[in-house]
């Protein structure tokens, strides 16, 4: 990333490399971003509402300030990471070169851990429009007003609810999982922040003690909420893609960046309508 310019409630990231908003915010890793007809995205993260758009190679964030940018958005949008270096490294494999170049604007978002966990619990056996609808109803019913939207409700807030209280969400069997997760996080039985610095296998096993959290939800939480970029979420679709493109095994050059590469593979295959 090049220079960052602050002016009032606006932050401009100059000549933002490997940062495409459409690729990053619409690739299935986060569910609270909405794009207007004029190409401006709006969303809420860490209790803060912003609008963000591209302008002549720059990324412009409105509704923030230097402190919030430094404390929240710099990490959230993974600005420190050198994605061009990752793409160069994995491009030693020809298929990964094609996939990473095609999705070169994707950045893996560092989401609030509880929101990531709860969101991917909701995502199970679900499609993206319905996932977004459930999450938005969750925020509207139990979050706090945040400019034009609502914040994501805390685990403490949801831990005090009963399963039937989630009826307005129309989330079905997932209600039981949400409540169990909220209570385990609220009581400290699951310390999400500590899992950031726990080895991958131990952290994954701990997350899977939550009712309804299987390998994929755990890996999504680890990758998108806890900074474990070696996590590689697998659903039926990505398993098929891996089998067809790589005979089921990720090339060695990609192993340290498995989670980022998974996003490239998924985006490349989906966008090109590869038939698996």
N, C-alpha and C positions, 0 to 999 in steps of 0.2 A: 504494500500500500504506500502511496505517496502522502503528501501533506494533508493535514486536516485543518479546515478553516472554520472558526466559530464566529457567528454573527447573530446576536440576540437569541431567539429560540430555534435557530437553524444551524445545522452542522453540515459542512460539505466535505466529502472525502474526494480529493482530487485524483483523477486518472485511476479509478478503482480497477485493479486487475483481478481477473478470475472472480468476479462478483456480478452475477446476473440475477436481478431480483426475481424475475419470472421463474428461472430455473431453481433458485434457492427456496423461494416461498411457496412454490406450487409443486413440490416433488414428493409430498407425502410425509415429510419429517415434522411438520408443525401444522396445526389446524385452526389457528386463530387469525390468520392473515386474510384480508379481503382486498380485492383490487377494484378500483372505480373505473368507469368508462374512459377516463383520461389517463389511465396508466399509473395512478397513484395508489400505493398499497397503504393500508392502515392496519394496525394491530396493537395488542396489549401484551406486554411481557414484564414480569417482575413488578406488576402493579402500575406500569407506566404505559400511556397511550402515545403512539407516534404515527406520523405519516412519512412515507419514504418513497422516493422515486429516482429514476435515472435521468441525468441531464448532461448530454454531450460528453459521455465517458465518466462523469462524476456520479457519485451517489449522494443524494441530498436527504437529510433527515430533518423533519420539522416537528416542533413541539418538545424539544429537549434542550439541554444546556451542556456545558463542558463537564460538569461533575457527573451528570447522569450518563453522558457518553463514555467518560472514563470508567465509571463504576459498573455500567450495565451493557451498553451497546457495543463497546469495543470487544468485549468478550463474547457477547451474544452472537454477533455476526462473525466471530472467529477471525478478526482482522489481523491478528498477529501472525497467524499461520501462513507459511509460504506455499501456496497451492501450486505455483508454477514449478517448484522443486519436486513436489509429489508427482505431478503429471509427467515431468521429465523422467523421474525414476521408474514409474510403472510403464512408461512407453517402451521399455525394452521388450515388452510383450506386445505383438502387433495388434491383437484384439483389444487389449487394454489401451493401447495408443488411440485407436479409433473411438472407444467409449469415453476416455478421459478428455479427448479433444472435443468431442461432441457435447459433453456436459461440463466443459471447463469453467463455467460460471457458477457451478454449485458450490456453496459453502455449507459445512455442517454446523448447524446452529447449536449453541450451548444454552439449552433451555433450563428454566427453573426445574430442579429435580422432581419435586412433587407433581408439578404440572405434567412433566414428561411421563412419569409413571402412570398417573391417572388417565391421561389422554390415550396412552397405548393400551391400557386396560379396556377403555371404551372402544378402541379400534378393532378389537377381536371380531372376526367373522362379520365385518361391516364394510360398507363402501364409504368413500371420502365425503360425499355430500351429507350422508347421514351422520357420520362421525362429527363433522363440523356442526351440524344441527344440535346434536346431543350436548356437545361441549358448550355451545353458545347458550343453550337453555340452562345448563349447569351454572354458568357464570351469571346469567340474568337472575336466577333464583337465589343463589347463595353467595355471589361475589359482591364487591363494592363498586359503586358508580365510579367510572374512570373516564372523564371527559365524555366522549360519545359512545363508549362501550363499558364493559364491566370487567373487573379484575377476576383472575382465576381464584376460586375459593380455597382457603388453606385446608390442610389436613385436619387441623384443630376444629375448624368450622364444621366439616363434614363428619368428623368423628362423633359429634354429639347428635347426629341424625340416626333415624331408623331406616330400614330398607324402603318402607312404604313412603317415606318423605321424598324419595327420589322419583315417585310416580310421574310428576310433571315432565321429567326428562325423556320418558318413553325409551329407556335404555335396556329394558328386559332383564335377562339374567345377569347383566353386568352390574346392576345395582348392588347385589350382594358382594361382588368383588371390590367395588369402590369403597363401600363401608368398611370392609375388612382391611383394605390397604390404608385407609385414612386412620383407623384406630391403631394399627401397628406403627405407623409413622408418628402419630400424635403422642403415643406413649413412649416413644423412643426404642421400641422393640426393633424397628428398622430405622437406623440412623443413616439417612440418605447421604448427607454430606461426608460422613466417614467413609462411605463406599467409593468416593472419588479417589481415595488414596489406598484402597484395598485392592489386592491383586484380582485380576479379572474373574478367575474361576470361583474364588471365595465370594466376591460381590454378587456374581450371578446366582450362586446357590442360595445366598441370603435373600435375594429378591424373590426367588421361587418358593420361599416359605409363605408368601402371601397367597391367599386363596385366589385361584384364577390366573396367576402369573406363571406362564410357561416359558420355554426357552426364547421364543420370539419377542414377547413383551419385555422380558428381562434384558435381552440384547438391545432392543430399542431404547429402553431406559438408560442402559449403560452408555450407549453411543450418544444419544441426543440430550441426555440430562446429567450424565456423570463423567463425561470427558474420556471415556474409554474408546479410543478410535480403533482399537483392534477388534472391537465387537462387530460381528457380522450377522445382522438379523436375517433370518431365513424363513420365508413362507413357501408355499407350494410353487408359486410363480418363479421366485428367484432361484429355487432349487433346480427347476427345469432349465432356466437360463444358464445356470452354472454348468449343468450337465452338457448342454448343447455347445456352449462356447468354450468350456475349459475342461471337459471330461470330469466335472465334479470337483476339481481341485483348483483353488486359487493359486495363480503363479507366485513363486517365492518373492518376487520383487514387490508384490502388493501386500504381503502379510502384515507388515507394520502399520499399513494404512487401510486395513481391510474395510472398516466402516465407511470411509470416504470413497473407496473404490466401489463398494456395494451401491452407493448412490449413483456413480457413473454408469455402472452396468444396468441398473434398473431404468435410469432415464434413457439411456441409449436404446435399450431393447424396447421399452414402451413407446418411445417417440418414433421408432422406425418400424413399429408393428411387426416385430419379429414373432413368428408363429412357433410357440412351444407347446 
